[in-house]
């Protein structure tokens, strides 16, 4: 797809291949690095919908002193992106003028010289680069052209890192730009790594020549020219680089170049210190010798033996299981064995499955495969806590209804409720019909309700029907990214649950737009705790360097549970570069979180959960010893109910009816709750045997006991034998006021909430549906006002809430954050004053009216009244704001009708439903990612067309009479509620006003509405 469509290929089901340092194969050096991404402490960027802030433009060459400005600063090569064609590179190589001189240095070494020759060639390359720079060369071209039978290329990343750091050490790095001519770089992460470690531009000559060859061999569509194919490939790389930058919240390549936004796994300290200085690396491993050996092995494999025995390229098996390819933890033998075990409830079959997973012999895959248990004092098995208690610690992964079918989603929930475990709804919402038990006693309700960046299906009714709410900050398979559910997957059932329109694409933003800092996360936790005080609040993070510090902040933000997800978790769809190169194993993240929480005496305040390719009781035991109290499973339970790992989840073609919404394919689903139950009891019983052997009676006793783990010493593997896992086993002494597992309850401060007064004042309304009205003062320490009250209403009256305006509360003052969050139907909150960020978040049918103090003298239409990210994820209700709102107004609105007198940047972003009327100016990037709903913008003098993102919308006039009547009616209501001068003025000159309105209509949304209209007219 990179060549044919200009987009990166997508995949599904996560990465179950070995880490590069544990693989039998001579993997590329790039595979030892993992992308670092933003979570909680700063937000990632949406590089697609907010491309206006992204740039790949850079300048390469002699970088002068910024404190001494002058004309010489302009003497650099300006590149609009870092990918060079062969022709462009040839022009750069030909430069030989003052301030623009280039020199090509070879990255090749003699095959016959072996490992010593490799090291010597690398050292000589660095010295040659320094000599070139000192002679006035402003462009050093590192090239591996000329590889042959006798010449082997040094890995381009190693060469770039070595030269970059060597020149920095010699204090001459600023005098030259590094350009790489390599046949090695082909994937998006390869380019990102080269830039991140100092390259200014890259010429992927072998990729370019390969494209030319497959065009000549007519292996691509006939209409695809060579020029277009190269453009598509370059476009895919550019877009992919944008996405990788944006995961860290970086918007320009100049900020990314040399920033080393990666961590290494399995490279020894000397290698890191010499060539990748400053790169986080917690697992030491292979050094320069093994890197050289891998280069020589790849070179040997590439050579033809003789003309008669010419070798064909073998299937690598990195992305899909291939016979004789890269090892996969979930392979056909394991899949068949597990399904036989759970369907027949066969202990022998499970034992065989467990043996296949646990006894990988020399085929190591994960850090835990290098661990073995220390000697304990065995106890009788009957003294160990029963399996029925252990399974209550098990959790199924957050798989959304939409990514998997309703049948498989419900099967998981029913199974977990039967055994007392927990199922997770995922980010797609849940049918409210499942909130009640069935007549046969089965309970299809997901115990954990997830709140993700898209807020799909997140209403007050959804939040009160659970015992735990999970905030998905990141996902293991694609941290730092959002998602997109194509319109063809949005069935009527999915659209109803997600409060959207069938057939209309749904977009999840990369960040939570109400989490830009740890303080913002604390606010969201507070919002959700107010919505459902009985529910635990779980924050899901992904393992990476520094996740321990983030976890400590999350604990201080009063989360009850912290989930550390591994990089190898499953996904319904994700770019292959994310599946393969983002995040790290949960073993690293969990141990860091446990150690950091213990160090800060915070461990006793939170429960730790982990997930990512957990399969057996041994996996659970290792996780517990590293610090986990709860254990998440997703891939293997899916296999238990029938998944055969086709890895086509993103194509809606699942042949066993699990990852599809196709009615015909869904009929093929044969999974049963009993299959999941059988599997979890097998795992629990295996864990009990390990506990008995180690001398633990309860799981709590083994949490954090890393002294009962040790690294294997008899590892006969050319790479795995070099690995050092001692950092994972470091044990922090238990603090005076702490414990190694959760023993305390977080204090959420709910006893001080103003909502307690609201609930008391609303007693008649809550008990008898009698209308009540009252007035209260408010100030900015009063946060999440109306949320706890709404939770009471939803618990008693469900999604319908109370009759309109049953509870009317007027406030006087300045409201704190999240005013009216998740406000239920039947409640009106009127505010004479102003409100902060997140007003109307998740609005669920209520009404908000905000206007300036009546004694104020300023013009409300020219002043900020409401903060940022208002109506985020709102699903139903109406709002009237007599003033200007901040940025991201009505972001992800899916059903609310709103009237406001001006908005900041990114208004109506990702909107999927509802109506927004803007009686004033807008900021930039209005309607970005807007796939549904309609906005009406009054454009008296402003240049709205230039401020609107028209990628997914068209701008029209309000032409239909019924629509004109509707628009006037809502402006009249706005004037009635708020006494708006702006509304009054517009209504007085209605004919003129009407011509000044622009209707913002999503293209896809209109097509779907017209299709629905045509269908109804035919009937």
FENWO-V404642 format. One record per residue. N is the residue number from 1. RES is the residue in one letter. D_CENTER is the distance of its C-alpha to the mean C-alpha in whole Angstrom. Layout:
# FENWO-V404642
((N,RES,D_CENTER) (N,RES,D_CENTER))
This chain:
# FENWO-V404642
((1,X,22) (2,X,22) (3,X,26) (4,X,27) (5,X,24) (6,X,22) (7,X,19) (8,X,17) (9,X,17) (10,X,15) (11,X,15) (12,X,14) (13,X,15) (14,X,13) (15,X,15) (16,X,18) (17,X,21) (18,X,22) (19,X,21) (20,X,23) (21,X,25) (22,X,26) (23,X,26) (24,X,30) (25,X,29) (26,X,30) (27,X,26) (28,X,26) (29,X,25) (30,X,22) (31,X,20) (32,X,21) (33,X,18) (34,X,15) (35,X,12) (36,X,12) (37,X,9) (38,X,9) (39,X,9) (40,X,12) (41,X,14) (42,X,13) (43,X,11) (44,X,9) (45,X,11) (46,X,11) (47,X,13) (48,X,15) (49,X,16) (50,X,17) (51,X,18) (52,X,21) (53,X,20) (54,X,19) (55,X,22) (56,X,23) (57,X,26) (58,X,28) (59,X,31) (60,X,32) (61,X,36) (62,X,38) (63,X,36) (64,X,39) (65,X,39) (66,X,37) (67,X,40) (68,X,42) (69,X,42) (70,X,44) (71,X,44) (72,X,43) (73,X,39) (74,X,39) (75,X,40) (76,X,37) (77,X,35) (78,X,33) (79,X,30) (80,X,28) (81,X,26) (82,X,26) (83,X,27) (84,X,31) (85,X,33) (86,X,36) (87,X,38) (88,X,36) (89,X,36) (90,X,40) (91,X,41) (92,X,39) (93,X,41) (94,X,44) (95,X,44) (96,X,47) (97,X,47) (98,X,47) (99,X,44) (100,X,42) (101,X,43) (102,X,41) (103,X,42) (104,X,40) (105,X,40) (106,X,40) (107,X,37) (108,X,39) (109,X,41) (110,X,44) (111,X,43) (112,X,46) (113,X,45) (114,X,43) (115,X,40) (116,X,43) (117,X,43) (118,X,39) (119,X,39) (120,X,42) (121,X,41) (122,X,38) (123,X,40) (124,X,42) (125,X,39) (126,X,38) (127,X,42) (128,X,43) (129,X,40) (130,X,41) (131,X,45) (132,X,43) (133,X,42) (134,X,45) (135,X,47) (136,X,45) (137,X,43) (138,X,40) (139,X,38) (140,X,37) (141,X,36) (142,X,35) (143,X,36) (144,X,36) (145,X,38) (146,X,41) (147,X,39) (148,X,42) (149,X,44) (150,X,45) (151,X,42) (152,X,39) (153,X,36) (154,X,34) (155,X,30) (156,X,29) (157,X,26) (158,X,29) (159,X,32) (160,X,30) (161,X,28) (162,X,32) (163,X,34) (164,X,31) (165,X,32) (166,X,35) (167,X,36) (168,X,34) (169,X,37) (170,X,40) (171,X,39) (172,X,39) (173,X,35) (174,X,35) (175,X,38) (176,X,37) (177,X,34) (178,X,32) (179,X,32) (180,X,31) (181,X,33) (182,X,31) (183,X,31) (184,X,28) (185,X,25) (186,X,24) (187,X,20) (188,X,18) (189,X,17) (190,X,21) (191,X,21) (192,X,18) (193,X,20) (194,X,23) (195,X,23) (196,X,21) (197,X,24) (198,X,27) (199,X,27) (200,X,28) (201,X,28) (202,X,28) (203,X,30) (204,X,29) (205,X,32) (206,X,32) (207,X,29) (208,X,31) (209,X,34) (210,X,33) (211,X,32) (212,X,35) (213,X,37) (214,X,35) (215,X,36) (216,X,39) (217,X,39) (218,X,38) (219,X,35) (220,X,33) (221,X,34) (222,X,37) (223,X,36) (224,X,34) (225,X,36) (226,X,35) (227,X,34) (228,X,32) (229,X,30) (230,X,30) (231,X,28) (232,X,26) (233,X,25) (234,X,25) (235,X,23) (236,X,20) (237,X,20) (238,X,20) (239,X,17) (240,X,15) (241,X,16) (242,X,15) (243,X,11) (244,X,12) (245,X,14) (246,X,11) (247,X,8) (248,X,11) (249,X,13) (250,X,15) (251,X,17) (252,X,20) (253,X,21) (254,X,24) (255,X,22) (256,X,20) (257,X,23) (258,X,24) (259,X,21) (260,X,20) (261,X,17) (262,X,17) (263,X,18) (264,X,20) (265,X,21) (266,X,24) (267,X,26) (268,X,29) (269,X,30) (270,X,33) (271,X,31) (272,X,28) (273,X,31) (274,X,33) (275,X,30) (276,X,27) (277,X,28) (278,X,25) (279,X,23) (280,X,21) (281,X,22) (282,X,23) (283,X,24) (284,X,27) (285,X,28) (286,X,30) (287,X,32) (288,X,34) (289,X,36) (290,X,33) (291,X,32) (292,X,35) (293,X,36) (294,X,33) (295,X,34) (296,X,37) (297,X,36) (298,X,34) (299,X,37) (300,X,39) (301,X,37) (302,X,37) (303,X,41) (304,X,43) (305,X,46) (306,X,49) (307,X,49) (308,X,50) (309,X,47) (310,X,44) (311,X,41) (312,X,38) (313,X,35) (314,X,33) (315,X,30) (316,X,27) (317,X,25) (318,X,22) (319,X,20) (320,X,22) (321,X,25) (322,X,28) (323,X,32) (324,X,32) (325,X,29) (326,X,26) (327,X,26) (328,X,24) (329,X,23) (330,X,23) (331,X,26) (332,X,29) (333,X,31) (334,X,29) (335,X,28) (336,X,31) (337,X,32) (338,X,30) (339,X,31) (340,X,34) (341,X,34) (342,X,32) (343,X,34) (344,X,37) (345,X,36) (346,X,38) (347,X,38) (348,X,39) (349,X,36) (350,X,33) (351,X,35) (352,X,35) (353,X,31) (354,X,31) (355,X,33) (356,X,31) (357,X,28) (358,X,30) (359,X,32) (360,X,31) (361,X,34) (362,X,33) (363,X,30) (364,X,27) (365,X,24) (366,X,22) (367,X,23) (368,X,25) (369,X,27) (370,X,29) (371,X,29) (372,X,33) (373,X,34) (374,X,37) (375,X,40) (376,X,40) (377,X,43) (378,X,43) (379,X,43) (380,X,44) (381,X,42) (382,X,43) (383,X,42) (384,X,39) (385,X,37) (386,X,37) (387,X,34) (388,X,34) (389,X,33) (390,X,30) (391,X,28) (392,X,27) (393,X,25) (394,X,23) (395,X,20) (396,X,18) (397,X,15) (398,X,13) (399,X,14) (400,X,14) (401,X,17) (402,X,17) (403,X,15) (404,X,18) (405,X,22) (406,X,23) (407,X,26) (408,X,23) (409,X,21) (410,X,24) (411,X,26) (412,X,23) (413,X,24) (414,X,27) (415,X,27) (416,X,26) (417,X,28) (418,X,31) (419,X,30) (420,X,29) (421,X,25) (422,X,22) (423,X,20) (424,X,17) (425,X,17) (426,X,13) (427,X,12) (428,X,15) (429,X,17) (430,X,21) (431,X,24) (432,X,26) (433,X,29) (434,X,27) (435,X,28) (436,X,31) (437,X,33) (438,X,35) (439,X,38) (440,X,38) (441,X,36) (442,X,33) (443,X,30) (444,X,27) (445,X,25) (446,X,22) (447,X,22) (448,X,19) (449,X,17) (450,X,14) (451,X,13) (452,X,9) (453,X,9) (454,X,11) (455,X,14) (456,X,15) (457,X,18) (458,X,18) (459,X,22) (460,X,24) (461,X,26) (462,X,22) (463,X,22) (464,X,25) (465,X,25) (466,X,23) (467,X,24) (468,X,21) (469,X,18) (470,X,14) (471,X,12) (472,X,8) (473,X,7) (474,X,4) (475,X,5) (476,X,7) (477,X,8) (478,X,5) (479,X,3) (480,X,4) (481,X,4) (482,X,6) (483,X,8) (484,X,12) (485,X,14) (486,X,18) (487,X,21) (488,X,23) (489,X,20) (490,X,21) (491,X,24) (492,X,26) (493,X,25) (494,X,21) (495,X,22) (496,X,24) (497,X,22) (498,X,19) (499,X,22) (500,X,22) (501,X,24) (502,X,25) (503,X,24) (504,X,22) (505,X,18) (506,X,16) (507,X,13) (508,X,10) (509,X,9) (510,X,6) (511,X,8) (512,X,10) (513,X,13) (514,X,15) (515,X,13) (516,X,14) (517,X,16) (518,X,17) (519,X,20) (520,X,18) (521,X,16) (522,X,19) (523,X,20) (524,X,18) (525,X,19) (526,X,22) (527,X,22) (528,X,21) (529,X,23) (530,X,26) (531,X,25) (532,X,25) (533,X,27) (534,X,28) (535,X,24) (536,X,22) (537,X,19) (538,X,16) (539,X,13) (540,X,10) (541,X,9) (542,X,9) (543,X,12) (544,X,13) (545,X,16) (546,X,17) (547,X,15) (548,X,18) (549,X,19) (550,X,16) (551,X,17) (552,X,20) (553,X,19) (554,X,17) (555,X,21) (556,X,23) (557,X,21) (558,X,22) (559,X,19) (560,X,21) (561,X,19) (562,X,16) (563,X,14) (564,X,13) (565,X,11) (566,X,12) (567,X,11) (568,X,13) (569,X,12) (570,X,12) (571,X,10) (572,X,12) (573,X,11) (574,X,9) (575,X,11) (576,X,14) (577,X,13) (578,X,9) (579,X,11) (580,X,14) (581,X,13) (582,X,10) (583,X,10) (584,X,14) (585,X,16) (586,X,16) (587,X,19) (588,X,19) (589,X,16) (590,X,18) (591,X,21) (592,X,20) (593,X,19) (594,X,22) (595,X,25) (596,X,23) (597,X,24) (598,X,27) (599,X,28) (600,X,27) (601,X,29) (602,X,26) (603,X,25) (604,X,28) (605,X,26) (606,X,23) (607,X,22) (608,X,20) (609,X,18) (610,X,16) (611,X,15) (612,X,15) (613,X,18) (614,X,20) (615,X,23) (616,X,26) (617,X,28) (618,X,28) (619,X,25) (620,X,25) (621,X,28) (622,X,26) (623,X,23) (624,X,25) (625,X,27) (626,X,25) (627,X,24) (628,X,22) (629,X,24) (630,X,22) (631,X,20) (632,X,18) (633,X,18) (634,X,17) (635,X,18) (636,X,21) (637,X,22) (638,X,21) (639,X,24) (640,X,26) (641,X,26) (642,X,27) (643,X,24) (644,X,25) (645,X,22) (646,X,23) (647,X,19) (648,X,20) (649,X,18) (650,X,16) (651,X,20) (652,X,21) (653,X,24) (654,X,23) (655,X,27) (656,X,27) (657,X,26) (658,X,22) (659,X,20) (660,X,22) (661,X,23) (662,X,26) (663,X,29) (664,X,31) (665,X,29) (666,X,28) (667,X,31) (668,X,31) (669,X,29) (670,X,31) (671,X,29) (672,X,30) (673,X,29) (674,X,32) (675,X,30) (676,X,27) (677,X,30) (678,X,32) (679,X,29) (680,X,28) (681,X,31) (682,X,32) (683,X,29) (684,X,31) (685,X,34) (686,X,33) (687,X,31) (688,X,35) (689,X,37) (690,X,35) (691,X,35) (692,X,39) (693,X,39) (694,X,38) (695,X,39) (696,X,37) (697,X,38) (698,X,35) (699,X,31) (700,X,31) (701,X,34) (702,X,31) (703,X,28) (704,X,28) (705,X,31) (706,X,30) (707,X,34) (708,X,34) (709,X,32) (710,X,33) (711,X,32) (712,X,34) (713,X,37) (714,X,38) (715,X,35) (716,X,37) (717,X,34) (718,X,34) (719,X,31) (720,X,30) (721,X,33) (722,X,32) (723,X,29) (724,X,29) (725,X,27) (726,X,29) (727,X,27) (728,X,25) (729,X,28) (730,X,29) (731,X,30) (732,X,31) (733,X,34) (734,X,33) (735,X,34) (736,X,37) (737,X,35) (738,X,32) (739,X,31) (740,X,29) (741,X,27) (742,X,27) (743,X,30) (744,X,30) (745,X,29) (746,X,27) (747,X,29) (748,X,27) (749,X,30) (750,X,30) (751,X,34) (752,X,34) (753,X,33) (754,X,35) (755,X,34) (756,X,36) (757,X,39) (758,X,37) (759,X,37) (760,X,41) (761,X,42) (762,X,41) (763,X,42) (764,X,45) (765,X,42) (766,X,40) (767,X,43) (768,X,45) (769,X,43) (770,X,45) (771,X,44) (772,X,44) (773,X,44) (774,X,43) (775,X,43) (776,X,41) (777,X,40) (778,X,37) (779,X,35) (780,X,32) (781,X,32) (782,X,31) (783,X,28) (784,X,26) (785,X,30) (786,X,30) (787,X,27) (788,X,29) (789,X,32) (790,X,30) (791,X,29) (792,X,32) (793,X,33) (794,X,30) (795,X,31) (796,X,35) (797,X,35) (798,X,31) (799,X,29) (800,X,33) (801,X,33) (802,X,37) (803,X,39) (804,X,38) (805,X,39) (806,X,40) (807,X,39) (808,X,40) (809,X,39) (810,X,40) (811,X,38) (812,X,40) (813,X,38) (814,X,35) (815,X,32) (816,X,29) (817,X,25) (818,X,24) (819,X,27) (820,X,28) (821,X,24) (822,X,24) (823,X,28) (824,X,30) (825,X,32) (826,X,36) (827,X,35) (828,X,35) (829,X,35) (830,X,37) (831,X,36) (832,X,39) (833,X,37) (834,X,34) (835,X,30) (836,X,27) (837,X,23) (838,X,22) (839,X,25) (840,X,25) (841,X,21) (842,X,21) (843,X,24) (844,X,26) (845,X,29) (846,X,31) (847,X,32) (848,X,32) (849,X,35) (850,X,35) (851,X,37) (852,X,39) (853,X,42) (854,X,45) (855,X,47) (856,X,45) (857,X,46) (858,X,43) (859,X,42) (860,X,39) (861,X,38) (862,X,37) (863,X,36) (864,X,32) (865,X,32) (866,X,29) (867,X,26) (868,X,22) (869,X,20) (870,X,22) (871,X,22) (872,X,18) (873,X,18) (874,X,21) (875,X,23) (876,X,27) (877,X,29) (878,X,31) (879,X,31) (880,X,34) (881,X,33) (882,X,36) (883,X,35) (884,X,32) (885,X,28) (886,X,26) (887,X,22) (888,X,20) (889,X,23) (890,X,22) (891,X,18) (892,X,17) (893,X,21) (894,X,22) (895,X,25) (896,X,27) (897,X,30) (898,X,30) (899,X,32) (900,X,32) (901,X,34) (902,X,31) (903,X,28) (904,X,26) (905,X,23) (906,X,21) (907,X,23) (908,X,22) (909,X,18) (910,X,17) (911,X,20) (912,X,20) (913,X,24) (914,X,26) (915,X,29) (916,X,29) (917,X,32) (918,X,32) (919,X,35) (920,X,35) (921,X,33) (922,X,29) (923,X,27) (924,X,25) (925,X,23) (926,X,24) (927,X,22) (928,X,19) (929,X,17) (930,X,20) (931,X,21) (932,X,23) (933,X,26) (934,X,28) (935,X,29) (936,X,32) (937,X,33) (938,X,36) (939,X,37) (940,X,40) (941,X,40) (942,X,36) (943,X,35) (944,X,32) (945,X,32) (946,X,31) (947,X,28) (948,X,27) (949,X,24) (950,X,26) (951,X,23) (952,X,23) (953,X,26) (954,X,30) (955,X,32) (956,X,35) (957,X,38) (958,X,39) (959,X,41) (960,X,42) (961,X,44) (962,X,42) (963,X,39) (964,X,41) (965,X,43) (966,X,40) (967,X,38) (968,X,42) (969,X,41) (970,X,38) (971,X,39) (972,X,42) (973,X,41) (974,X,39) (975,X,42) (976,X,43) (977,X,41) (978,X,40) (979,X,44) (980,X,42) (981,X,44) (982,X,42) (983,X,42) (984,X,45) (985,X,46) (986,X,44) (987,X,46) (988,X,49) (989,X,48) (990,X,47) (991,X,48) (992,X,47) (993,X,43) (994,X,43) (995,X,43) (996,X,41) (997,X,38) (998,X,35) (999,X,33) (1000,X,29) (1001,X,29) (1002,X,26) (1003,X,27) (1004,X,25) (1005,X,26) (1006,X,30) (1007,X,30) (1008,X,29) (1009,X,31) (1010,X,34) (1011,X,34) (1012,X,34) (1013,X,37) (1014,X,39) (1015,X,38) (1016,X,39) (1017,X,42) (1018,X,43) (1019,X,43))
